[in-house]
Amino acid sequence: MGHQNAHYLKLKGNTYYFSRRVPKRLQRHCSRDRIEVCLHTSSRHQAARYSIILSSQLEDQWAVLKRRDISQCLWTYFETDQPLSPTNGPMTADNSTTDAPRLSEATQTYVFMKGANRSSTFASGVQRSVRYLVEVASDKSIDAFVRADANALRDYLKARGLSSESIKRNLSNLRAIINFVSKELGLEPTLAFSGVYLGEDVEVPKRLPVAVEDIKRIQRLCRQMDDEPRWAIALLSDTGLRLSEALGLTTDEIHLNATIPYIEIKRQLWRRLKTKSSERKVPLVGEALWALRQASQATGGPLMFPKYCTTTTCKANSASAALNKWLKSKATGADQIVLHSFWTCHGFVPLQVLI
């Protein structure tokens, strides 16, 4: 005899089956009182992912049948036996008309209108969230999504090993798409993706500042290797700049011959700033000053770090992966230290105060 668990999985031998009882009120629509599908896998993790998708699709079908039954009860009060078939407009799963676009179409509109002057990671992040939802609930009209779809997506992403913060970010992307496009078209936005329960908050390990001895060791190694990746790390170690701010620097933003050497952080085509207050002047001291002197002597163009930045894009993500890998191999407590940790190491004084 097979064993069934709370995920609607039944194990027969070494193979998992999806097995779920049909609600009593809907059994008259089905040939059996239980739906059972072979998942063709012996992996419980893989079977759980399939189960989430099948459950969501099944909930959609049952919702259609329930609405159909309610509609039939309504039309018994009229002379016609059936409601009139719609003659125009997109069709939803329950044969009703809708003016809402499909999710894929809404995503194109959202990215086109909201993605101007944003980095490519904006569009890729939005499209990734949409792919997750389509895999779970299909590409349907944006007003057809219900809370069951959002819950199924949450469970699917948990099964993939995503953290609560990542799941929250994906739900936020989907909510933004649907709300924005609905508002543009004068439609009522759906609340399906609002307030989705993600479980109790789990305490996230705090990111520790880099120990002073580690900073000194890393700076010595940067001087020894004396190359572009190490200049970038040395610059961060004595300024606390964001990585994209450092990599996107140009020769015009660097003032090495001033009474107090400094850099200007300004908005650039290839480097968006996180906030308006991110436009600032930062004094150069110690290893940061050394790093930019080396970089300015080596560069043959307007960019200080051409290995990681062009006049159209800043490759901060790939640079972060490579530089963090090197950094972690040189510092103690390496599992918790990343480039961003340098930001927590210093209390920086604005340049105008120094002047």
N, C-alpha and C positions, 0 to 999 in steps of 0.2 A: 504494500500500500504506500502511495506517495505521501509525502509530508508537505503541508501548506503552511506558510507563515504570513505575517502581517503585510508583506509587500505583494500579496496575491501570487506568490511563487509556489509551485509544487515541484518537488524533486522526485522524478521517476528514474530509478537507477542512478546514472550519472548526468542525466539531462534535466534541465529546468523547463517547466511549463508555466505559462501565465494562466491563472485560473481565478475567475471571479463570478460570483452569483449575480444573476440578473434580478433587479428589484422586483418585488411581487407585482406591483402595479403595471410593470412593463413586460411581464413574461408572456402576455398574449401576443406580443409582437415578435417573439423569438420562438424558434423551433425547440429550444431546450431552456432549462432554468439556470444553466451555468455555461459560461463561455470559457473555453479552454484552448490555448494556442501553444504549440511547441516552439520554444525559443532557440532551439538548436545550439545550445551552449552548456558547458559544464561549469562555467565561471559564475559564481554567485554575484560578483560585482557587475559583470556584463549583463546578467539576467535582470538585476535590479534596475539598470539603466533602461533596458527594453521595457520593463514593467511600468516605469514612470510614463514613458511615451504612450504605451498602449492604454494605460488608465486614463490619461488625458483625452485621447481620441475617443475612448468609450464614453467618458463623461459628456463629451460634445454630442455624441450620437444619442445618448439618453436624454440630454436636454432638448434635442430636436423632437424626440418622440413625446416627451412630456408637454412641450408647447403645442404639438399637433393634437394631442388628446384634449388639451384645454380649448383649442380652437374648434375642434369638433363639437364639444359641449356648447360653446357659444353659438355656433351656427344652427343648432337644433331649434333655436328660437326664431329663425327666419325661414322663409319659404324655400330658399335654395338649399340644396343638400350640402354644397361645398362652397367655400369662399372663392371669389373670382381669382383667376390666375393673374399675376402681375404681367403687364405687357411691356414694360420698359424698366430700365435701371438695373444695376448689378444685382445678382441673386445672392442671398445668404444661405447658410445651411438649412434654414427652416423655410425656404421658399418665400421670404419676404424681401422687399426692395430696400436698397440702401444707397445713399449718395456718397458714402464714405469710400475712399480708395483702399486698395489692399496695402498691407504693411510694407511690402517692397516698394510700391509707388510712393507711399508716404515718406519712406526713408530717403528716397532720391530727392524729394522736395525739401525735406529737413536739412540734409547735408548741403544742398545747393544754396539754401537761403541762410543757414546758420554757420556754414563752414567757411565763409569768405574770410580770408586773412588768417585762417587757423592752420596749424600744422597738420600734416597727413595723419598723425596719430588720432586726431579728432574723428575723422571719417572712418578710420579702421576700427576704432573702439566702438563706434555706433553700429557699424556693420557686423562686428563680431557679436554684439548683443542680439541683433536681429536674427543672425544665423542660429543662435541658440534657441530662440523662441520658435522659429520656423521648424526646426528639427523636432520640437516638442508638440507644437500646436498647429502647424501648417501656416501657409501664407494666406491669411484671410483678411476681410475688411477690418479696419481698425476699430469699428464699433461692435465687432462680433466677439472680441476677446472678453473673457469673464474671469472671475477670481480663480476658478479651477485651473485656468491656463497659467496664471501667475504662480499658483502654488505648485503646479507640476514643473514649471521652470525652476523654481526654487529647489525642489527636491532633485531635479536632474543635475543642476549645477553643484549641489552638495555631493551627489554621487560621483561627480567628476573631480572632487577634491578642492573646489574653490572655497576660499574663506568667506566669512560673512560680509566683510567689506567689499570683496569682489562681486558677490551676489548683489549686494545693495547697489553697487555702481551699475551693474547690468540692468537692474530693474529701473534705476533712475534714468538711464539712457532711453529705455522703451517708453517710460512715462513721458519723457520730454518730447519724443517723436510724436506720440499720439496726441498729447495735449496741444502741441504747437500746430500741427496740421489740422486738428479739429477746430481750433480757434480761427485759423486762416479760412476755413471753409464754412464757418458759422455752425458747426455741429456741436452737440453736447459731448464733452470729453468723458472718457470712461474712467472709473475709479478702480478698475481691476488691478492695477499695479501700484496702488497707494496703500501704505500701511501693511505690507505683507510681513507676516511674522517670521523672523529669522532665527528664533530661539533665544535663549538667555545669552547675554553678552559674555564673551570669554575674554579674560584678561590677556591682553597682548603684551609680550615682553617689551619693556622699554628699550629704546635705542640708546645705547650708552655712548658718551663722548669718548673720543680717542684719548687714551692715557698719554700724559706728557712725554713719558719715555718712548712711547711708540711714535709720537709725532717727530721727536728728534731722530729716532732711528730711520723713519721713513724719509725724512728730509736729507739725511746723510746719503741714503741709497739713491735718492733722486739726483743728487749732485754727482754721485759716482757714475750712474747710467747716462745722465745728461742727454736725454732725448725728448721728443715732443710729448709722449705720454707722461713722462716724469715731470716735465715743466708744468703740465696741467695739474697734476697732483700737488706739486709744491705751491702753485698759485692758490689752490683751494685751502691748503693747510695753514696759510697765514692771512687769508682774507675771509673765508667762510662764504665765498660766492656760491650761487647755485651752479651746477655743472654747465648747463646751457649758457648761462651768462659768461662763464669763463671761456668756453669753447668758441663762442660767437664773437669774441673781441676783434676789433679792427685796429689798424695802426693809428687811425684818427682818434680812437678812444683812449689811447695810452699817452700819458704825459710824463716821460721819464726824466726830463730836464727841468721840471718845475722845482720850486724851492722845497716843497714836499711832493715827491713823486706820487701820482695818483692815476686812477682810471675812471672813466665815465661809463656808466651803464645806461645805454639808451635803447629804445625799441628799434629793431632792425627787421628787414624783410624776412631774413632767415632765422630770427630769434625773437619770439614773442616774450614779453615780460609777464610775470605772474600777476602782479598788481601795478597800479599806477605809481605807488610809492617805491616800486622797484627801480625807477629811474633815480640814480644817485651817483655820488662821487665816493670812491673808496680809496683810502691811502694805501700806498705800497711800502711794505717794510720787510726786512728779513728775507726769507726764501721766496716770497711772492715777487719781490723786486728783482732778485736774481733770476727767477724763472722767466719773467717778461723781458729782461735784458737779453737772455739767451734766445728766446723766441723771436724777438724783433731783429736780432742779427741774422737768424736763420731764414726767416720768411722772405720770399721774393715777391710777395703780392700784398694786397690790402688786409688779408686775414692772418691772425696770429697763429691759429691752429688749423692749417689747411688739411691735415690728416682727418679731422673730424668735422669740418665745416666748409661749405661752399657758399656762394652768393645766393643760393636758392633754398638750402636746407642745412639744419644743424643735426648731426647724427649723435645726439646726446644719449639715446637708448643703447646703441651698440657700443659707444665709448664707455658708458657706465658699466656695462657687463665686463668689458675687458679690464678697465682700471680697477674695478672692485675685486676682480679675481686676483690681480696682482697685490692689491692692498691687503686683502685678507690673508694672503700667504706670508706677509711680513709682520703682521701685528698680532699681539696676544689677544685672546678673546675674539678670534677672527670671525666666529659665527655671528656676532652681533655688530661688527664694525663695517660701515660702508662709507662712501665718500661724503654722504650727507651728514655723517657724524661730526665732521669738522665744524659744521655750523654751530653745534652746541658747545664747542670748546672755547669760544672767545666772546668777550663783550666788546664789540667794535665801537670806536668813537667816530662820529661823523667828521668828515674832512674839514667842514667850516669851523668846528670846535678847535681842531688842531691849528688852524690858521689864525 
